[in-house]
Amino acid sequence: MNYTIMLGEVKGDVDKKWQPDLKELFEAAFSYLNRVFKKSLKSPPSFRKEEIQGVFVEGAAAYLYYRQLKMLLFPLSVRIGLGEGKHYQISSETFEGPAYFHAERALALARAKDAGAVYVSFRKTDKYLNAILLASEHLERRQSLGGNLVRLFSEIYFPLYKKNAMEFSEYGEEKNLLKALRLKEKFFEILLENKRPFPEFMLPKLSECKLIDLEALYAREKEELVSCFWERGFCTKIAASLKMSRQNVSKHLDSGIIFQRNLEGSAALFLTERK
């Protein structure tokens, strides 16, 4: 059986005095995401010695995990290498086998290209997948504080979802998600020097959300163009949660977030189909 190993690091230097806060933010984000992705984890991702490491039973879940992680951590940014292949675990912190070596190569390529994520399985299709990942990141680099929050809440309301890999529960009960968002606020203040206020926010009930199931999309026959990675009706809900005007949310969405989501949805669907 093939696995996908995630290896990563924080991009850029963070002042040593903020290291405890950085560690706390990562722990909260990982605790939340490790529960959401529990079905697809062989070795839950963790943050040790400023490095990220985890093992997934499939590539689509690893990529979806990375997407949500980077949205939670912004304005911090992470660099990830995703490697697919056979996998052997020597100890709780030591891995060997093709998946691990592919992840190391993917991380080295990400460093060389100053990319956020690279996927390596040594299949001929890797170059097409990585082109999509690079295009998506190019759009993301232009996003502001407001743009990141609109994107994050778009994902909360309308998540890309894989039924056999993920599960969600009421957001208001997700203490680690709330903790991560509050720590995220602290890093906004630290790294952006209080230039922009972090808005008050309200998490939705799960019944107000809609899950986009990649397995259901994969099962469709003769689907040449998939166009359901975004629905306009969620603009009003996001505006209410972030206490922004609907026009402001719409401006952020139209500036590239919807197009980026379509790219990321395509990458996730590609990995879902490549079983």
Residue frames as qw, qx, qy, qz and C-alpha x, y, z in Angstrom:
[[0.000, 0.887, 0.462, 0.000, 0.00, 0.00, 0.00],
 [0.389, 0.423, -0.023, 0.818, 1.22, 3.49, -0.84],
 [0.319, -0.760, -0.406, 0.395, 1.26, 6.27, 1.75],
 [0.304, 0.770, 0.035, 0.560, 1.91, 10.00, 1.51],
 [0.595, -0.415, -0.315, 0.612, 4.43, 11.50, 3.92],
 [0.060, 0.946, 0.119, 0.295, 4.32, 15.20, 4.76],
 [0.642, -0.251, -0.160, 0.707, 7.59, 16.92, 5.66],
 [0.127, 0.859, 0.250, 0.428, 7.63, 20.65, 6.29],
 [0.484, -0.195, -0.275, 0.808, 9.05, 23.71, 7.96],
 [0.017, 0.889, 0.305, -0.342, 8.14, 27.29, 8.82],
 [0.562, 0.549, 0.177, 0.593, 9.17, 29.70, 6.06],
 [0.045, 0.779, -0.111, 0.616, 11.23, 32.62, 7.31],
 [0.391, 0.045, -0.669, 0.631, 12.66, 33.38, 10.73],
 [0.466, -0.750, -0.333, -0.331, 10.45, 33.95, 13.75],
 [0.031, -0.676, 0.477, -0.561, 12.00, 35.85, 16.67],
 [0.421, 0.033, -0.865, 0.271, 13.02, 33.45, 19.45],
 [0.168, 0.004, 0.556, -0.814, 10.87, 35.27, 21.99],
 [0.673, 0.123, -0.033, -0.729, 7.78, 34.22, 20.01],
 [0.331, 0.212, -0.908, -0.144, 8.77, 30.54, 19.82],
 [0.149, 0.155, 0.871, -0.442, 6.46, 29.46, 22.70],
 [0.505, 0.451, 0.227, -0.700, 3.50, 31.17, 20.98],
 [0.465, 0.426, -0.612, -0.477, 4.50, 29.59, 17.66],
 [0.134, 0.085, -0.984, 0.085, 4.61, 26.14, 19.24],
 [0.299, 0.299, 0.685, -0.594, 1.22, 26.71, 20.90],
 [0.529, 0.473, -0.113, -0.696, -0.35, 27.83, 17.61],
 [0.412, 0.314, -0.800, -0.303, 0.95, 24.76, 15.77],
 [0.016, 0.034, 0.953, -0.299, -0.20, 22.43, 18.53],
 [0.433, 0.386, 0.457, -0.674, -3.72, 23.89, 18.46],
 [0.544, 0.479, -0.348, -0.594, -3.92, 23.75, 14.65],
 [0.308, 0.246, -0.911, -0.119, -2.61, 20.16, 14.55],
 [0.195, 0.122, 0.855, -0.465, -4.94, 19.03, 17.37],
 [0.552, 0.444, 0.214, -0.673, -7.95, 20.37, 15.43],
 [0.565, 0.494, -0.485, -0.449, -6.90, 19.02, 12.02],
 [0.119, 0.237, -0.963, 0.055, -5.78, 15.65, 13.40],
 [0.406, 0.246, 0.734, -0.486, -9.32, 15.13, 14.66],
 [0.591, 0.549, -0.028, -0.590, -10.89, 16.20, 11.34],
 [0.584, 0.524, -0.574, -0.235, -8.54, 13.88, 9.38],
 [0.555, -0.412, 0.679, -0.246, -8.39, 11.05, 11.93],
 [0.905, 0.244, 0.300, -0.174, -9.65, 8.47, 9.39],
 [0.743, 0.647, -0.106, 0.135, -6.75, 9.12, 7.02],
 [0.051, -0.832, 0.511, -0.207, -3.78, 9.33, 9.40],
 [0.888, 0.024, -0.419, 0.189, -1.20, 6.61, 9.91],
 [0.554, -0.247, -0.330, 0.724, 1.05, 8.92, 11.94],
 [0.002, 0.927, 0.371, -0.050, -0.64, 12.22, 12.96],
 [0.439, 0.620, -0.080, 0.646, 1.26, 15.35, 11.83],
 [0.553, -0.747, -0.206, 0.305, 3.11, 17.18, 14.58],
 [0.264, 0.888, -0.183, 0.328, 5.53, 20.07, 15.00],
 [0.829, -0.475, 0.031, 0.293, 8.89, 19.04, 16.46],
 [0.541, -0.399, 0.262, 0.692, 12.06, 21.13, 16.51],
 [0.225, 0.624, -0.130, -0.737, 10.49, 23.59, 14.03],
 [0.150, 0.181, -0.826, -0.513, 9.77, 20.76, 11.60],
 [0.744, 0.104, 0.169, -0.639, 6.47, 19.24, 10.45],
 [0.152, 0.238, -0.939, -0.197, 6.10, 15.52, 9.92],
 [0.664, 0.100, 0.489, -0.556, 3.14, 13.18, 9.39],
 [0.045, -0.090, 0.919, 0.381, 1.96, 10.16, 7.39],
 [0.618, 0.252, 0.145, -0.730, -1.34, 9.85, 5.47],
 [0.624, 0.099, 0.774, 0.038, -2.94, 6.78, 3.95],
 [0.530, 0.595, 0.518, 0.312, -3.67, 8.73, 0.73],
 [0.392, 0.096, 0.136, 0.905, -2.47, 11.75, -1.19],
 [0.140, -0.649, -0.405, -0.629, -5.77, 13.65, -1.42],
 [0.584, -0.739, -0.328, 0.063, -6.13, 13.73, 2.37],
 [0.625, -0.290, -0.030, 0.725, -2.54, 14.96, 2.79],
 [0.215, 0.309, 0.280, 0.883, -3.15, 17.79, 0.33],
 [0.339, -0.721, -0.417, -0.438, -6.49, 18.78, 1.90],
 [0.664, -0.598, -0.264, 0.364, -4.80, 18.80, 5.32],
 [0.500, -0.062, 0.086, 0.860, -2.05, 21.09, 4.02],
 [0.001, 0.562, 0.383, 0.733, -4.63, 23.50, 2.57],
 [0.490, -0.778, -0.335, -0.205, -6.43, 23.93, 5.87],
 [0.707, -0.419, -0.152, 0.549, -3.20, 24.11, 7.85],
 [0.402, 0.117, 0.127, 0.899, -1.77, 26.99, 5.82],
 [0.184, -0.664, -0.358, -0.631, -5.06, 28.92, 6.06],
 [0.640, -0.706, -0.299, 0.052, -5.07, 28.56, 9.86],
 [0.702, -0.327, -0.045, 0.632, -1.40, 29.57, 10.22],
 [0.321, 0.574, 0.199, 0.727, -1.41, 32.70, 8.00],
 [0.380, 0.888, -0.245, -0.085, 0.32, 35.22, 8.31],
 [0.458, -0.483, 0.727, 0.169, 2.92, 32.58, 9.15],
 [0.766, 0.454, -0.285, -0.356, 3.70, 30.45, 6.12],
 [0.727, -0.317, 0.608, 0.039, 4.89, 26.88, 5.81],
 [0.424, 0.529, -0.633, -0.373, 6.81, 24.96, 3.18],
 [0.813, -0.085, 0.504, -0.280, 5.70, 21.37, 2.61],
 [0.258, 0.371, -0.814, -0.366, 7.03, 18.37, 0.72],
 [0.829, 0.029, 0.329, -0.451, 4.52, 15.59, -0.01],
 [0.162, 0.440, -0.848, -0.249, 5.98, 12.23, -1.00],
 [0.878, 0.033, 0.104, -0.466, 3.98, 9.20, -2.13],
 [0.547, 0.402, -0.733, -0.052, 5.15, 5.59, -2.13],
 [0.797, -0.256, -0.536, 0.108, 5.87, 2.59, 0.07],
 [0.195, -0.749, 0.293, -0.561, 6.52, 3.46, 3.70],
 [0.754, -0.164, -0.578, 0.264, 8.30, 1.86, 6.63],
 [0.334, -0.836, 0.122, -0.418, 8.16, 3.25, 10.17],
 [0.582, 0.246, -0.647, 0.426, 11.26, 2.53, 12.23],
 [0.247, -0.303, -0.643, 0.659, 10.14, 4.42, 15.35],
 [0.069, 0.804, 0.530, -0.260, 7.60, 7.10, 16.32],
 [0.039, 0.887, -0.100, -0.449, 9.90, 9.74, 14.78],
 [0.171, -0.478, 0.715, 0.480, 11.85, 7.77, 12.15],
 [0.793, 0.463, 0.265, -0.295, 10.59, 6.79, 8.69],
 [0.232, -0.392, 0.721, 0.523, 12.21, 5.05, 5.74],
 [0.514, 0.402, 0.750, 0.108, 11.20, 3.88, 2.29],
 [0.308, 0.360, 0.479, 0.739, 10.30, 5.54, -1.03],
 [0.144, -0.862, -0.442, -0.205, 7.52, 7.72, 0.45],
 [0.482, -0.777, -0.041, 0.403, 9.96, 9.34, 2.86],
 [0.500, -0.183, 0.385, 0.754, 12.67, 9.85, 0.22],
 [0.180, 0.581, 0.554, 0.568, 10.07, 11.31, -2.17],
 [0.270, -0.908, -0.319, 0.022, 8.93, 13.71, 0.58],
 [0.528, -0.572, 0.148, 0.610, 12.52, 14.81, 1.17],
 [0.383, 0.144, 0.508, 0.758, 12.96, 15.46, -2.54],
 [0.006, -0.773, -0.535, -0.341, 9.63, 17.33, -2.68],
 [0.382, -0.866, -0.162, 0.279, 10.69, 19.56, 0.23],
 [0.509, -0.331, 0.323, 0.725, 14.08, 20.23, -1.42],
 [0.252, 0.422, 0.572, 0.656, 12.30, 21.21, -4.66],
 [0.178, -0.880, -0.433, -0.084, 9.94, 23.48, -2.69],
 [0.459, -0.706, 0.046, 0.536, 12.96, 25.23, -1.15],
 [0.457, -0.058, 0.479, 0.747, 14.67, 25.57, -4.53],
 [0.071, 0.506, 0.579, 0.635, 11.56, 27.08, -6.15],
 [0.082, -0.001, 0.391, -0.917, 10.48, 29.03, -3.04],
 [0.494, -0.267, -0.590, -0.580, 7.19, 27.15, -3.29],
 [0.569, -0.380, 0.354, -0.637, 4.66, 26.38, -0.59],
 [0.791, -0.078, 0.575, -0.195, 4.15, 22.74, -1.56],
 [0.408, 0.458, -0.686, -0.390, 5.52, 20.18, -4.02],
 [0.882, -0.057, 0.355, -0.304, 4.17, 16.64, -4.56],
 [0.243, 0.543, -0.772, -0.225, 6.49, 13.82, -5.66],
 [0.870, -0.042, 0.422, -0.250, 5.44, 10.28, -6.54],
 [0.186, -0.406, 0.746, 0.494, 7.72, 9.87, -9.58],
 [0.524, 0.510, 0.680, 0.048, 4.73, 9.47, -11.86],
 [0.345, 0.269, 0.408, 0.802, 4.62, 11.31, -15.16],
 [0.135, -0.786, -0.473, -0.374, 1.65, 13.32, -13.91],
 [0.509, -0.542, -0.310, 0.592, 3.59, 14.97, -11.04],
 [0.281, -0.025, 0.172, 0.944, 4.57, 17.92, -13.23],
 [0.190, -0.512, -0.507, -0.667, 0.94, 18.75, -14.03],
 [0.539, -0.679, -0.491, 0.086, -0.15, 18.54, -10.41],
 [0.517, -0.416, -0.143, 0.734, 2.74, 20.74, -9.26],
 [0.138, 0.262, 0.321, 0.900, 1.96, 23.32, -11.95],
 [0.374, -0.679, -0.490, -0.399, -1.53, 23.65, -10.42],
 [0.620, -0.598, -0.339, 0.378, -0.06, 23.95, -6.90],
 [0.430, -0.136, 0.054, 0.891, 2.34, 26.71, -8.02],
 [0.050, -0.453, -0.421, -0.784, -0.44, 28.61, -9.82],
 [0.502, -0.706, -0.486, -0.116, -2.61, 28.46, -6.71],
 [0.597, -0.484, -0.211, 0.604, 0.20, 29.75, -4.51],
 [0.288, 0.185, 0.214, 0.915, 0.88, 32.64, -6.90],
 [0.280, -0.646, -0.411, -0.579, -2.68, 33.86, -6.30],
 [0.653, -0.626, -0.399, 0.150, -2.35, 33.37, -2.54],
 [0.575, -0.117, -0.143, 0.797, 0.76, 35.50, -2.21],
 [0.027, 0.372, 0.173, 0.912, -1.24, 38.60, -3.06],
 [0.465, -0.635, -0.574, -0.225, -3.81, 38.05, -0.33],
 [0.080, -0.554, 0.329, -0.760, -4.27, 40.46, 2.58],
 [0.135, -0.036, 0.799, -0.585, -5.40, 39.85, 6.15],
 [0.607, 0.244, 0.242, -0.717, -9.02, 40.28, 5.04],
 [0.661, 0.362, -0.524, -0.396, -8.50, 37.99, 2.06],
 [0.246, 0.209, -0.924, 0.204, -7.07, 35.23, 4.23],
 [0.304, 0.100, 0.697, -0.642, -10.03, 35.38, 6.64],
 [0.684, 0.335, -0.053, -0.646, -12.54, 35.32, 3.78],
 [0.568, 0.344, -0.725, -0.186, -10.73, 32.31, 2.35],
 [0.052, 0.128, -0.903, 0.407, -10.60, 30.54, 5.72],
 [0.454, 0.213, 0.545, -0.672, -14.29, 31.09, 6.42],
 [0.662, 0.350, -0.376, -0.546, -15.13, 30.04, 2.86],
 [0.430, 0.227, -0.873, 0.025, -13.48, 26.73, 3.73],
 [0.163, 0.029, 0.784, -0.598, -15.34, 26.50, 7.05],
 [0.582, 0.316, 0.244, -0.708, -18.70, 27.11, 5.38],
 [0.811, 0.497, -0.078, -0.298, -18.04, 25.19, 2.18],
 [0.405, -0.601, 0.669, 0.165, -15.18, 22.72, 2.77],
 [0.633, 0.390, -0.626, -0.235, -13.62, 20.50, 0.17],
 [0.672, -0.329, 0.524, -0.407, -14.37, 17.16, 1.75],
 [0.494, 0.251, -0.811, -0.187, -13.49, 13.50, 1.39],
 [0.775, -0.390, -0.063, -0.494, -16.02, 11.29, 3.15],
 [0.952, -0.121, -0.253, 0.122, -13.70, 8.35, 3.81],
 [0.609, 0.245, -0.307, 0.689, -10.91, 10.61, 5.07],
 [0.029, 0.246, -0.251, 0.936, -12.53, 13.44, 7.06],
 [0.311, -0.633, -0.707, -0.054, -15.24, 14.19, 9.59],
 [0.016, 0.402, -0.134, 0.906, -16.55, 17.46, 11.00],
 [0.299, -0.569, -0.725, 0.248, -18.44, 18.28, 14.20],
 [0.066, -0.945, -0.312, -0.072, -20.02, 21.49, 15.54],
 [0.494, 0.542, -0.182, 0.655, -17.49, 24.29, 15.11],
 [0.322, -0.765, 0.141, -0.540, -18.47, 26.02, 18.34],
 [0.881, -0.451, 0.130, -0.064, -17.39, 22.93, 20.27],
 [0.839, 0.321, -0.127, 0.420, -13.99, 22.78, 18.55],
 [0.456, -0.860, 0.013, 0.228, -11.88, 24.25, 21.35],
 [0.638, -0.255, 0.369, 0.626, -8.61, 23.75, 19.45],
 [0.357, 0.583, 0.451, 0.574, -10.01, 25.58, 16.40],
 [0.191, -0.951, -0.194, -0.147, -11.03, 28.53, 18.58],
 [0.621, -0.653, 0.178, 0.395, -7.63, 28.46, 20.29],
 [0.611, 0.105, 0.425, 0.659, -5.82, 28.43, 16.93],
 [0.182, 0.781, 0.372, 0.467, -7.88, 31.40, 15.71],
 [0.370, -0.927, -0.051, 0.040, -7.05, 33.40, 18.85],
 [0.653, -0.440, 0.328, 0.522, -3.35, 32.60, 18.52],
 [0.500, 0.458, 0.457, 0.576, -3.58, 33.48, 14.84],
 [0.052, -0.953, -0.226, -0.194, -4.87, 36.88, 15.96],
 [0.553, -0.747, 0.165, 0.330, -1.78, 37.32, 18.14],
 [0.622, -0.092, 0.459, 0.628, 0.53, 36.64, 15.18],
 [0.280, 0.775, 0.391, 0.410, -1.42, 39.08, 13.04],
 [0.262, -0.965, -0.029, -0.001, -0.63, 41.71, 15.69],
 [0.652, -0.528, 0.340, 0.425, 3.02, 40.64, 15.98],
 [0.580, 0.064, 0.546, 0.602, 3.89, 40.27, 12.29],
 [0.218, 0.676, 0.458, 0.534, 1.65, 43.00, 10.88],
 [0.291, -0.017, -0.298, 0.909, 2.49, 45.46, 13.70],
 [0.090, 0.580, 0.622, -0.518, -1.16, 46.22, 14.47],
 [0.022, 0.142, -0.380, -0.914, -1.62, 47.85, 11.06],
 [0.510, -0.185, -0.520, -0.659, -4.96, 46.11, 10.63],
 [0.524, -0.254, 0.557, -0.592, -7.41, 45.06, 13.37],
 [0.112, -0.029, -0.985, -0.127, -8.31, 41.40, 13.58],
 [0.493, -0.268, -0.213, -0.800, -12.10, 41.35, 13.24],
 [0.538, -0.083, 0.676, -0.496, -14.50, 39.75, 15.66],
 [0.398, 0.137, -0.771, -0.477, -15.84, 36.55, 14.18],
 [0.713, -0.072, 0.434, -0.546, -18.63, 34.06, 14.72],
 [0.045, -0.187, 0.950, 0.245, -18.25, 30.38, 13.86],
 [0.625, -0.021, -0.318, -0.712, -21.25, 28.81, 12.08],
 [0.757, -0.102, 0.567, -0.306, -23.24, 25.75, 13.03],
 [0.288, -0.175, 0.859, 0.385, -22.40, 22.71, 10.96],
 [0.406, 0.554, 0.723, -0.070, -26.00, 22.66, 9.67],
 [0.236, 0.882, 0.038, -0.405, -25.32, 26.01, 7.95],
 [0.128, -0.597, 0.659, 0.439, -22.42, 24.54, 5.99],
 [0.887, 0.389, 0.016, -0.247, -22.23, 22.46, 2.82],
 [0.562, -0.446, 0.637, 0.282, -19.62, 19.77, 2.28],
 [0.615, 0.608, -0.347, -0.362, -18.26, 19.28, -1.25],
 [0.823, -0.242, 0.514, 0.001, -17.63, 15.53, -1.38],
 [0.150, 0.617, -0.645, -0.425, -14.79, 14.71, -3.77],
 [0.308, -0.017, 0.950, 0.048, -15.76, 11.03, -3.78],
 [0.483, 0.608, 0.555, -0.298, -19.21, 11.95, -5.15],
 [0.322, 0.800, -0.240, -0.446, -17.62, 14.13, -7.86],
 [0.101, -0.438, 0.853, 0.265, -15.24, 11.32, -8.77],
 [0.430, 0.202, 0.874, -0.098, -18.18, 8.91, -9.16],
 [0.500, 0.669, 0.158, -0.527, -19.88, 11.07, -11.79],
 [0.695, 0.181, 0.575, 0.392, -19.64, 9.76, -15.33],
 [0.437, 0.521, 0.395, 0.618, -18.44, 11.82, -18.31],
 [0.216, -0.925, -0.202, 0.238, -17.81, 14.96, -16.27],
 [0.647, 0.462, 0.050, 0.604, -15.63, 17.15, -18.50],
 [0.110, 0.496, -0.180, 0.842, -15.93, 20.32, -16.41],
 [0.455, -0.533, -0.652, 0.288, -16.52, 20.46, -12.65],
 [0.070, 0.521, 0.037, 0.850, -17.86, 23.87, -11.58],
 [0.596, -0.669, -0.351, -0.272, -19.20, 23.29, -8.05],
 [0.619, -0.053, -0.441, 0.648, -16.15, 24.22, -5.95],
 [0.044, -0.123, -0.290, 0.948, -17.90, 27.49, -5.10],
 [0.038, -0.667, -0.710, -0.220, -21.48, 28.67, -4.62],
 [0.090, 0.484, 0.012, 0.870, -22.35, 32.36, -4.53],
 [0.549, -0.666, -0.353, -0.362, -24.90, 32.01, -1.75],
 [0.755, -0.376, -0.337, 0.420, -22.17, 31.66, 0.85],
 [0.317, 0.425, -0.075, 0.845, -20.95, 35.24, 0.41],
 [0.413, -0.656, -0.083, -0.626, -23.70, 36.58, 2.71],
 [0.868, -0.449, -0.210, 0.029, -22.99, 33.95, 5.38],
 [0.715, 0.062, -0.184, 0.671, -19.25, 34.72, 5.38],
 [0.056, 0.558, -0.013, 0.828, -19.96, 38.45, 5.67],
 [0.632, -0.645, -0.126, -0.411, -22.18, 37.84, 8.72],
 [0.897, -0.289, -0.202, 0.269, -19.57, 35.63, 10.41],
 [0.610, 0.056, -0.078, 0.787, -16.75, 38.14, 9.89],
 [0.069, -0.831, -0.348, 0.429, -18.93, 41.22, 10.42],
 [0.229, -0.216, 0.434, 0.844, -17.84, 42.54, 7.03],
 [0.539, 0.470, 0.036, -0.699, -20.00, 44.05, 4.34],
 [0.834, 0.284, 0.473, 0.008, -21.19, 41.65, 1.68],
 [0.523, 0.846, -0.100, 0.018, -19.55, 43.91, -0.93],
 [0.140, -0.778, 0.611, -0.036, -16.18, 43.64, 0.82],
 [0.694, -0.150, 0.704, -0.019, -16.39, 39.84, 0.98],
 [0.758, 0.576, 0.305, -0.017, -17.43, 39.70, -2.68],
 [0.267, 0.902, -0.339, -0.027, -14.45, 41.91, -3.63],
 [0.360, -0.561, 0.745, -0.001, -12.04, 39.49, -1.93],
 [0.763, 0.154, 0.625, -0.052, -13.68, 36.46, -3.54],
 [0.662, 0.730, 0.169, -0.006, -13.58, 37.99, -7.01],
 [0.022, 0.891, -0.441, -0.106, -9.95, 39.10, -6.62],
 [0.416, 0.481, -0.770, -0.060, -8.78, 35.51, -7.00],
 [0.406, -0.249, 0.772, -0.421, -10.04, 33.41, -4.09],
 [0.835, 0.266, 0.276, -0.395, -12.75, 31.68, -6.12],
 [0.690, 0.598, -0.397, -0.090, -10.30, 30.93, -8.94],
 [0.043, 0.527, -0.802, 0.277, -7.73, 29.67, -6.43],
 [0.633, -0.079, 0.627, -0.447, -10.34, 27.42, -4.85],
 [0.858, 0.426, -0.011, -0.287, -11.17, 25.97, -8.27],
 [0.457, 0.614, -0.637, 0.093, -7.47, 25.22, -8.81],
 [0.192, -0.371, 0.812, -0.406, -7.15, 23.57, -5.40],
 [0.782, 0.118, 0.398, -0.465, -10.38, 21.64, -5.87],
 [0.781, 0.521, -0.293, -0.179, -9.03, 20.37, -9.18],
 [0.226, 0.540, -0.776, 0.236, -5.77, 19.25, -7.52],
 [0.457, -0.182, 0.723, -0.485, -7.69, 17.45, -4.75],
 [0.847, 0.298, 0.173, -0.404, -10.04, 15.80, -7.26],
 [0.597, 0.586, -0.545, -0.057, -7.05, 14.70, -9.37],
 [0.012, 0.403, -0.852, 0.335, -5.49, 13.02, -6.33],
 [0.661, 0.025, 0.525, -0.535, -8.84, 11.44, -5.45],
 [0.840, 0.435, -0.076, -0.316, -9.17, 9.94, -8.93],
 [0.489, 0.572, -0.652, 0.095, -5.57, 8.71, -8.94],
 [0.801, -0.456, 0.275, -0.274, -6.20, 5.87, -6.49]]
